[in-house]
Amino acid sequence: MRGLLWLLRKYNYILVFIFLETVAIILLSNHNLYQHSILVNANREITGNLYESIEGAREYLNLRQNNEILVRENARLRNRLERLENSIPDSLSMDFTTGNYFYTPAKIVHSTHFKQFNYLTINKGRKQGVTRDMAVIGEEGIVGIVLESSANFATVLPVINRDFRLSAKIRKSDFTGILQWEGASHLVANLNEIPYHAEPAIGDTIVTSGYSAVFPEGLFVGTIREFALEEGNFYRIYVDLGTDFQRLFYVNVINNFYRKEQVELENNRE
Amino acid sequence: MIRIVARNIIRFFVVILIQVLVLDNVLLGGYLNPYFYILFILLLPFETPRWLLLVAGFLLGISIDLFTNTLGMHTAATVFLAFVRPWVLSLFAPRDGYEPDSFPRIHYYGLSWFAAYAAILTFLHHFVLFYIEVFHFQYFFSTLLRVLLSTILTTSTIILSQYFIFRK
């Protein structure tokens, strides 16, 4: 103890140095956008790799559950294939050129779900073609939008973040509203600005509207849990989210080949 | 003692004013930026405790940063400068040490001593500063060139100032 105090007294200036340099770097990072972006990217690579190894260990504990999800998905896809095959007379008439979307599977290496501003980190980045503003979906519904990507990792803004906004609609009646999250529960989001004559019902399906060029149209979001008429003749609808963020391990990133074209066209018009 | 403290405090403000009002407005091509203000750290008395040097470096750096809107950049470089000064001083120490009641200036230790002392510290400061400014090693050699050219310019400004404004 004595020796430690002696050391501290002798080398206290090194502590002062480290402290002041840390303050300087924090100031640098918080007030200079360029340096900030480089630090954040480097940080994402480092923490991404760390989380990936932690997640690797955790994966074993969830193997059974993941198996179940995959089996269920297999069955669903098999059913679809069956239906499609029945509807096509022979392979010559199949058209392979119309796919607008490309799916990249990715694994979640880190996520938060009990905060107000939650984020996910996935193990695919620029090298795998994942860039800003791509849609992310899970097996049971939409997940979020890619916020930033570094070489091998990307940060996703999930539905359960208070900054999240997406246009979604009631599938039955095609009325469109804004999906957002108000921070209460990671299982429930809100659909706002649905006009009063839309006549929603509990249990109605909510899907993406496809207006934003990020998400394709008609992806499952959730079902209506309850709703109330607000002042100004709009409904406030509570949506049971299809995705349970606490049990989410694998996602698909959707690359819309025509997104750039659509955004450019829309910007030109303004 | 009080006089020394007071003179240093006044010098603190004078170097900041010279840097911000005059030198920051002199544009000498993209490669030359004189950062004269570090003279304040160079001229602090030999006996200044190390923690005080660091705090002085921090205050000086952050004052310059506030004026140039680059919060943290000059602070990091100047704190580093204050951190290495004691080692550079011991590197250049005369055989029987620095005399009491003397200061690190041309007046006491001669031009060549002061020039070497100022050049090494200026180089270290500019090295940290310019690499923090570009923040990666992609343009390593063009940044190094900027460091070297600016070091020459800053050192000459500092040496000249010893003959004109901060004589004693």
Interface residues (C-beta under 8 A of the other chain):
Chain A: N12 Y13 V16 F17 L20 E21 V23 A24 I25 I26 L27 L28 S29 N30 H31 N32 Y34 Q35 I38
Chain B: P49 R50 W51 L53 L54 V55 G57 F58 G61 I62 D65 T70 L71 G72 M73 T75 A76 V79 F80 F83 I132 F135 H136
